[in-house]
Amino acid sequence: MPSRTESSLRVAVLADSDTRWKWGALTAYRLQPGSRLDGYLLRGRATPTVRQLDEVGARADALREIRGVDFLDVMERAARGAGPDRCDVVVLACVGGAVQAMLHGLAHAWRGARRRPVVVTGYVGVVYEKLADGLLLRHGADVVLANSRHDADRFRAVYHGVGAATGSVVECALPFLGGTPYAGEHHPYTVVFAAQPSVPDNRADRTYLLRRAVEHARRHPDREVLIKLRSRPGEHTTHIEELPYQKLAAKIPGGLPANCRLVYGNMGEVLDRTDLMVTVSSTAALESLHRGIPTAVLTDLGIREALGNHHFLGSGCLVSWDALDAGRRPVPAPTWLARQGVAASGTPGTTPHDAYEHAFDVARDRVDELRTADRLPPITPYYTPRTAPGYLPGILARYGLDPQGAPLTGHTEEPAEAGGLRRIARDTVREAARGAYRHGVQRVAPAIRRWGQL
């Protein structure tokens, strides 16, 4: 993370999960080094817990949970440039629907304003599904960050294909790559399986992957096999996890061997002791490849769009557990790495990691150019009540907005902070509601689907 100095610049980051907070906060520091960072966590099913925020490690000068309509109220005051709500740059680190709603809400809140903050958005990792849908929901931001040359080309092609402006697309890199380059085997040799909340999405496949990791540990008692998990039971991250590996691990016959265990924590710290990274399609593969760690993308369940491992075609990393058991270590293709914005994309005369540190120069210059402009044009998303009358109103309504981006009746600003027992009661009810939702997702919904298959 760039060093921070005192600055009059202020950046607001709105995020709706732990991983998106990590991306948004670190992106803000890359784009506006030394600025004050005000963090806002969008209230919803995946609002991160204190533990998740601590694990992510991305800090803010101020951080609070907020509804979308209240964030828009803060941003309306920010456009006036007065008081503590003043803001220069807004980073929307949310799911596509939330970004679209905030873009329409901001367009409404800033209508007629002489100056307004620069709006930036992008993706938290590998973009392997819903490319057109997600991109068009992000259209309207001043800057849409692409994490690689590969993504930048695809993003521009999508916008060009619908006749939308492509100038907002700016190539950079994932903001959380880095760490000490891999220098050789550790003792003990450590294999890390990076689990994903939603890939694969069924019990049989998830049980298979866990079983193979356990079998690898039993075949190689001199190694340590770590099952890296994103969240603890009851917590949510970017994707819903209906079948937590913790519960599947509890049913492994004979239990986990002594050299195999479940771990949590910051991925960068886990990679510090990793000799072989194994995953289906996690963004952790890019973090690992950037550091030169041998990285395997599994083919056991097929190479399929639904799994996301098709993104790694041509990478040289596609391999099966059988091959890993036999000692194979994938060797990545330099040309593929270069297009993905990881370490191998160095330019002549620089080391790969020097090149990465300059990956944000163009985006930083673009944001600075917009921030210092005399006047920015109104926010104009591609989706409007005219271009998507059967789609857009539903998206906006989920975030308390009407088709024009104005707050719906009953979704205006919350009352002033309650005190004492009223605040405790409100927070208790809110946590109970979240718990009920998570129980429905993790227990009731899967059971209903199983009944439907009988």
PyMOL commands that set and color helices and strands:
alter all, ss='L'
color gray80, all
select helices_A, chain A and resi 18-31+50-56+68-79+83-85+96-109+131-138+149-161+203-219+245-249+267-271+284-290+309-312+321-325+334-339+343-345+352-357+361-371+392-398+420-452
alter helices_A, ss='H'
color red, helices_A
select strands_A, chain A and resi 10-15+36-42+62-66+89-93+118-121+143-146+169-171+190-194+224-228+260-263+276-279+295-298+318-319
alter strands_A, ss='S'
color yellow, strands_A
deselect
rebuild
show_as cartoon
